[in-house]
Amino acid sequence: MASELSVPLYEKIACKNTIQRALDITLLFLLLSLLVYRLISFKDHGLMYPWLFAFLCESWFTIHWGIIVNCKWNPVDFKTYPENLDKRFPDLPNVDMLVTTADPVLEPPIITVNTILSLLAVDYPAEKLACYVSDDGCSPLTFYSVVEASKFAKLWVPFCKKYNIQVRAPFRYFLGDSDKPSNADKADSEFHQDWLKMKAEYEVLTRKIEEAARKPIPCDLTGEFADFADVERRNHPTIIKIILEHLESDSDHVVPNLVYVSREKRPKQPHNYKAGAMNVLVRVSGVMTNAPFMLNVDCDMFVNNPQVVRHAMCQLLASQTAFVQYPQVFYDASRDDPYGNQMVAIFHYVARGIAGIKGFFYCGTCCFHRRKVIYGSWPDDVDEAPNNTSINGKLVDETILRKEYGNSEEFINSAAQALKGKQGTFRKNLSNSLEAACEVASCSFEYGTSWGNKFGWIYGSTTEDVHTGLVIHKRGWNSHLQFSDPPAFMGCAPSGGPEAMNQQKRWATGLLEVMFGKNSPIIATLTANLQFRMCLAYLWVLFRALRSIPELLYATLPAYCILTNSRFLPK
């Protein structure tokens, strides 16, 4: 028993980068030398505009490079040992999986369906999982697609686990000839027959969804679809449907719980975009299953490694990290990545270094969260009040919880359990919590509370992911960045210029909103627990949009000097 308790679940490995450090420091020294030369030369050149602009731009480049050196200085990797997980924790914790979608036109339902199917089929006890799908467009097409996918899941999940299928998103598994059974597989007639059956069933599912998408109304709005009869996208009541509910936990063919959520929206009440949708999912899952850990994925990021939950649990159970972030990897993407949507440079050259400081940023998807951290818990709460309801190391009673978290008895009880770090237990009948779930999903529930301000997904920026991660880090929490082989998640990046520019514009705007908002990393370093080096790392990403200004000015200097017969370089 003692040996089983001592087996490691993960290890933190420092990457050797002596040569890279030397090169980075050399380049920083050269940049500083150039600035010194500029300062010394001012007495000879005076305040010539080209010389002055060159000095200002080069000063920016030097500061920026110094920040990059800080980010890359201590690269680390995390190696996990999922084979030891059951030895250390025979009773694995519950995990709630949160999927968000908003527009069935921009985010085709078949993509969302594949993401859901890949989540339902992960290598983890099905009775420990629950999947919540947030439909912010309140689309009957999305609901219809999820319902049809749930029927297919009852065949797909057992098939994947029986034959240990590695890629569990059907559209990738059945893509091309390479995934057809080999001659050796065909010798196993049972597998061959099951494969043919699954492919035929998936083609039927795809055809149903595509046919429904071509209709003005995807299906008859009667029965379980009656709630969609008179809804508008921005004006509708809460709709929560329990699509799949497992009642027995001893079967190998159990499919995890599956719940559809469309929060209430009203025209004159702010809905706070994805951050608002995520906060609703957190509360709904809190009153229904209240798992201590949550996985957050976008509808277009499917599970590519079925062991991903076990890998994440190795880090979350063996440490007090706030969240485990996986890199975003994209399939069928352009190799040269002309628009920079794949973020290859960030994840492969800078991210490991930031992970060596206090942990990488939260990226909005492909991330496992500790529920009590999302609820506003601080690291001090773990040490000072491990068995009590506490926030920021201070014991709180039900009155304070009600004021902070909202006026719902069931949610207050579930939040208190989560803040104490207790294991959530799935209800035997999720239908009993439907009324409470609808209450916490109403658009007026957050009024007068601290949702989106002190905890939950933070409002006030279109990049709610970086904003939320910053608030978590400023409380003093660490985070982990986990690379896996094969990649844990895969998705699709914008392929065209207009889509890419729109995405880059949204990111740039949101990052500047965070930079100059009340949660600025500079303020967080001075008044909270954000480390100085972590502050520099956040400044590196938040100033991303502004970097183009000095670069553009510096690029125009040669042309300006030719036109004005001046110079900004020494003779």
BELVENQUI-V216314 format. One record per residue. N is the residue number from 1. OMEGA is omega in degrees with one decimal (* if undefined). Layout:
# BELVENQUI-V216314
{{N;OMEGA} {N;OMEGA}}
This chain:
# BELVENQUI-V216314
{{1;-179.0} {2;179.7} {3;179.1} {4;-179.5} {5;-176.9} {6;-178.8} {7;-176.9} {8;174.3} {9;176.1} {10;172.6} {11;179.4} {12;-173.4} {13;176.8} {14;-179.9} {15;177.4} {16;-179.2} {17;-177.1} {18;-179.1} {19;179.9} {20;177.0} {21;-179.1} {22;178.8} {23;-179.4} {24;179.6} {25;177.6} {26;179.3} {27;177.6} {28;177.7} {29;179.3} {30;178.0} {31;177.4} {32;178.2} {33;178.0} {34;178.4} {35;178.2} {36;177.7} {37;179.1} {38;-178.1} {39;179.9} {40;-174.8} {41;-179.0} {42;-178.5} {43;178.6} {44;-174.4} {45;-177.3} {46;-179.4} {47;174.1} {48;-176.4} {49;178.6} {50;-179.2} {51;-179.5} {52;179.4} {53;177.8} {54;179.0} {55;-179.5} {56;179.9} {57;-179.6} {58;174.3} {59;177.4} {60;-179.2} {61;-179.3} {62;178.5} {63;-179.4} {64;179.5} {65;175.8} {66;177.3} {67;178.5} {68;177.3} {69;176.2} {70;-177.6} {71;-173.7} {72;-166.8} {73;-175.0} {74;-179.1} {75;178.4} {76;171.7} {77;175.9} {78;176.7} {79;-177.2} {80;-179.8} {81;-177.2} {82;178.6} {83;178.8} {84;-172.5} {85;-178.4} {86;177.6} {87;-179.1} {88;-175.8} {89;179.5} {90;177.6} {91;-175.9} {92;-179.5} {93;176.0} {94;179.0} {95;173.4} {96;-178.3} {97;-172.9} {98;-179.0} {99;-179.3} {100;172.2} {101;-174.2} {102;-173.3} {103;-178.6} {104;177.0} {105;179.5} {106;-179.9} {107;-174.4} {108;-177.1} {109;-178.9} {110;176.0} {111;177.7} {112;-179.6} {113;179.6} {114;175.6} {115;179.9} {116;-179.3} {117;178.9} {118;177.6} {119;-178.5} {120;-173.7} {121;-178.5} {122;179.1} {123;-179.6} {124;-178.9} {125;-174.5} {126;-179.4} {127;178.3} {128;-173.5} {129;170.4} {130;-178.1} {131;178.9} {132;-178.4} {133;177.9} {134;177.0} {135;-176.7} {136;176.1} {137;-178.5} {138;-174.7} {139;174.4} {140;177.5} {141;178.5} {142;179.4} {143;178.1} {144;-178.9} {145;179.9} {146;177.9} {147;179.0} {148;178.3} {149;179.5} {150;177.5} {151;178.5} {152;-177.9} {153;-179.8} {154;174.3} {155;-173.0} {156;-177.2} {157;176.8} {158;179.2} {159;-178.8} {160;-176.5} {161;179.6} {162;-175.7} {163;177.6} {164;178.2} {165;-176.8} {166;178.6} {167;-169.9} {168;166.6} {169;-170.9} {170;-175.4} {171;175.2} {172;-178.9} {173;-177.4} {174;-175.9} {175;173.2} {176;-177.0} {177;-174.9} {178;-177.1} {179;176.6} {180;178.9} {181;176.8} {182;178.5} {183;178.0} {184;178.5} {185;-178.9} {186;175.7} {187;173.2} {188;-172.1} {189;-178.8} {190;178.5} {191;-178.7} {192;179.8} {193;178.6} {194;179.5} {195;179.1} {196;179.5} {197;-178.6} {198;179.4} {199;178.8} {200;179.9} {201;179.2} {202;176.7} {203;176.1} {204;178.8} {205;179.9} {206;-179.2} {207;178.9} {208;-177.6} {209;179.1} {210;177.8} {211;178.3} {212;-178.9} {213;-179.5} {214;-179.0} {215;174.4} {216;174.8} {217;-169.9} {218;-177.2} {219;176.2} {220;-177.7} {221;177.4} {222;179.6} {223;-178.8} {224;177.4} {225;-175.1} {226;-179.1} {227;-178.5} {228;-172.3} {229;-173.5} {230;-177.7} {231;169.6} {232;-174.0} {233;-176.9} {234;-179.4} {235;-178.5} {236;176.9} {237;176.1} {238;174.7} {239;177.4} {240;-177.9} {241;173.4} {242;-173.6} {243;177.1} {244;177.1} {245;178.8} {246;-177.9} {247;177.6} {248;-175.9} {249;-175.3} {250;-178.7} {251;177.6} {252;-174.4} {253;179.8} {254;174.5} {255;-178.7} {256;174.2} {257;178.4} {258;-175.2} {259;176.5} {260;-178.0} {261;169.6} {262;-173.3} {263;177.9} {264;174.9} {265;175.3} {266;-172.3} {267;-173.3} {268;-179.2} {269;-177.3} {270;-179.8} {271;172.0} {272;169.1} {273;-174.0} {274;179.9} {275;177.6} {276;178.7} {277;179.7} {278;178.4} {279;175.9} {280;178.9} {281;179.5} {282;-178.6} {283;179.8} {284;177.9} {285;179.2} {286;-179.1} {287;-178.7} {288;-174.9} {289;172.3} {290;177.4} {291;-179.0} {292;179.7} {293;-177.7} {294;172.5} {295;-179.0} {296;177.9} {297;170.0} {298;-174.2} {299;-177.9} {300;179.8} {301;-176.8} {302;178.2} {303;-179.7} {304;178.4} {305;-174.2} {306;179.1} {307;-169.8} {308;-178.9} {309;178.8} {310;176.9} {311;-179.0} {312;179.9} {313;177.2} {314;-178.6} {315;-177.0} {316;-178.7} {317;-177.4} {318;179.7} {319;176.9} {320;178.4} {321;-176.7} {322;-179.9} {323;177.2} {324;-177.6} {325;174.1} {326;179.3} {327;175.5} {328;178.9} {329;-172.1} {330;179.2} {331;176.9} {332;-178.7} {333;178.2} {334;-176.7} {335;-178.1} {336;175.0} {337;-173.4} {338;-177.0} {339;177.7} {340;-177.3} {341;-174.3} {342;174.6} {343;-178.6} {344;-177.5} {345;-178.8} {346;-173.6} {347;-173.1} {348;-175.5} {349;-175.7} {350;-171.1} {351;-179.0} {352;177.6} {353;177.4} {354;177.3} {355;178.7} {356;177.9} {357;175.6} {358;-179.0} {359;-176.7} {360;179.6} {361;169.9} {362;-172.3} {363;174.1} {364;179.3} {365;179.0} {366;-173.6} {367;174.5} {368;-177.1} {369;168.4} {370;-171.3} {371;-175.8} {372;176.0} {373;176.0} {374;179.0} {375;174.2} {376;-179.9} {377;176.3} {378;178.1} {379;179.8} {380;-179.8} {381;-178.5} {382;-175.5} {383;-171.6} {384;-176.9} {385;-173.0} {386;-176.0} {387;-179.0} {388;175.6} {389;-176.0} {390;175.3} {391;-178.1} {392;176.4} {393;-178.4} {394;177.3} {395;-179.7} {396;179.1} {397;-175.2} {398;-179.5} {399;179.2} {400;178.1} {401;-179.3} {402;179.7} {403;-176.6} {404;-168.3} {405;178.5} {406;-171.9} {407;175.8} {408;-176.6} {409;-178.0} {410;-179.3} {411;177.6} {412;179.2} {413;-179.3} {414;178.6} {415;178.0} {416;177.8} {417;-179.5} {418;-179.4} {419;175.2} {420;-179.9} {421;-178.5} {422;-179.8} {423;176.4} {424;177.6} {425;-179.8} {426;176.3} {427;177.0} {428;-180.0} {429;-177.9} {430;-178.6} {431;-179.6} {432;-178.8} {433;-178.0} {434;-178.2} {435;178.4} {436;179.1} {437;177.7} {438;179.7} {439;-177.2} {440;177.5} {441;-180.0} {442;-175.5} {443;-179.7} {444;-173.5} {445;-173.4} {446;-178.0} {447;177.9} {448;179.3} {449;-179.7} {450;177.7} {451;179.3} {452;-179.9} {453;179.2} {454;-176.9} {455;-171.7} {456;172.4} {457;-169.0} {458;-180.0} {459;175.1} {460;179.6} {461;175.8} {462;171.5} {463;-177.2} {464;-178.6} {465;178.9} {466;179.5} {467;-179.4} {468;178.2} {469;178.2} {470;179.1} {471;177.9} {472;-179.3} {473;-177.7} {474;173.0} {475;-179.8} {476;-179.4} {477;169.3} {478;172.4} {479;179.9} {480;173.1} {481;-173.8} {482;170.5} {483;179.1} {484;178.1} {485;2.4} {486;179.1} {487;-175.7} {488;-177.9} {489;173.7} {490;-178.8} {491;-179.8} {492;178.9} {493;175.7} {494;-174.9} {495;-176.5} {496;-179.6} {497;-179.1} {498;179.4} {499;180.0} {500;-179.8} {501;178.2} {502;178.1} {503;179.8} {504;178.1} {505;180.0} {506;178.2} {507;-177.2} {508;179.5} {509;-178.3} {510;-179.3} {511;177.3} {512;175.2} {513;177.5} {514;-176.2} {515;-175.2} {516;177.1} {517;-176.7} {518;178.6} {519;178.0} {520;-179.8} {521;177.7} {522;177.5} {523;-179.0} {524;178.4} {525;-177.7} {526;-171.9} {527;-177.1} {528;-172.3} {529;178.1} {530;179.3} {531;-178.4} {532;-179.6} {533;176.9} {534;174.9} {535;178.3} {536;178.5} {537;177.6} {538;177.2} {539;179.1} {540;-177.8} {541;-176.9} {542;178.4} {543;-176.3} {544;-176.6} {545;-175.9} {546;-178.5} {547;-177.4} {548;-176.0} {549;178.3} {550;178.0} {551;178.8} {552;179.2} {553;-178.5} {554;179.9} {555;-179.3} {556;-177.4} {557;179.5} {558;179.8} {559;179.2} {560;-178.3} {561;177.5} {562;-178.1} {563;-175.2} {564;-179.6} {565;176.8} {566;-179.6} {567;175.0} {568;176.1} {569;179.4} {570;178.7} {571;*}}
